[in-house]
Amino acid sequence: MITDTKTGLVLFITGGAGYVGAMLAEQFSKRPDVKEIICLDKEEEPEIFLTNPKITYITANTSDGTWQEKARAKNPDIVVHTAWQIREMYGDKEKQWKWNVDGSQAIFDFAFSMPSVKKLVYFSTVASYGSYPDNTINHFFTEAEPFRKTDYLYAEEKRIVEENLLNTYKTAKEKANVGLQVFIIRPAAITGPRGRYARIRFGLQSALSGSLKGQKSFVYDMVSLMVSWVPVTPKWLRQYTHEDDITDMVGLFSFNNLKGDYEVFNAAPPGPAVLGHDMAKAVGKRILPIQPWMARLAFFWFWHITRGRIPTSKGSWKGYSYPIAVDGSKITKQYGFKYKYESGEAFVKNTGRYETDAHK
């Protein structure tokens, strides 16, 4: 991307307090061609930003309508939308829908209305391909295959938002009002030393690895005790994408003159996926074979008995039972992008830009 070296680029990153958003802001602020990064999040400003002169922080929700004028005054060149309420809010789907679906549309409307914005990068998910019983560990979904409806709210909201983004793009194109490129990233599970150590949060990897222990939570301690073995369904499979590869992918889209108008990419490295026995070996535990109905029952019980504190919401058990493997090679074929880590390496290795976090 051609930059005015006197002024530099201005980025607008949503979800600036989140795992991915904060990481992108921190890394991109080190670039000499970046003048300023506006971060938007409903959570308070992370400590790592307080002494960073390039970062301007706006505390607001994407859906509340209070941030647009502040962001517009900065004339951003690039918009990166990572903000998302991933964990389903127990008993409050309407608020979650407003935050995720309406909030995303507000970001899209802002990006398409700003003449200064040349690129929009949106984080989607592989989950929206749908965890169906006929999925196999040998089929790798490509970007040419459609998303499918599901009762897993996270995947369904992401499916709808991608659909809304495409419609927004088409409407703008019909009006000859498209002045920006759109890049959609559909990542597999993102991990790395920053995700595992600097930001310990509830997830499959943290639960099975035992990193939830010592978090001063009875619920987390209970889960750690119950996964003394690794419960594995017959078709259990995971793909992991290293956090550094995600940063490099967004950097490729943001800071280079690339061909393309509306581009969609799976983000999953080549090489073997992580299967049940790989997971067990990585966390030093033995496998406990289970059937999908057992996972469904356990997920239902945990969800309601903890009122959502353990994020096993409706439909999420299917992701534990029916595999979604994706082909992430399109970005390599189209732009020459090279992944640094295979899935298994991303899952276990404490290397990369945040490897010091693993030794704190």
LINHU-V160015 format. One line per field, one symbol per residue. ss: DSSP state (h for helix, s for strand, l for the rest). psi: psi as a letter, one per 30 degrees, with the letter a starting at -180 (. if undefined). A space follows every 50 residues. Layout:
ss = ???
psi = ???
This chain:
ss = llllllllssssssllllhhhhhhhhhhlllllsssssssslllllhhhl llllsssssllllllllhhhhhlllllsssslllllllllllhhhhhhhh hhhhhhhhhhhhhlllllsssssllhhhhllllllllllsslllllllll llhhhhhhhhhhhhhhhhhhhhhhllllllssssssslssslhhhhhhll lllhhhhhhllllllllhhhhhhhhhlllsssllllsslssshhhhhhhh hhhhhllllllssssssllllllsshhhhhhhhlllsssllhhhhhhhhh hhhhhllllllllllhhhhhhlllsslllhhhhhhlllllllhhhhhhll llllhhhhhl
psi = kkkjffelkkkjklhffleeeeeeeeefffkfgkekjkkklfllkkeffe gjffkkkkjlkfffgffeeeeeffikekkjjfkkjekkjjgheeeeeeee eeeeeeeeeeeffjffkfkkkkjblffffkjlfgklffkjklffkllkkl gjeeeeeeeeeeeeeeeeeeeeeeghhjglkkkkkikakklleeeeefij lkleeeeefgffkgghkeeeeeeeefhfljkklegkkkkkkkeeeeeeee eeeegljlklejkkkkiklllkljlefeeeeeghllkjklleeeeeeeee eeeefghfejihlkfffeffejkjkljgfeeeeeggkkkfkleeeeefkh lafgffffg.
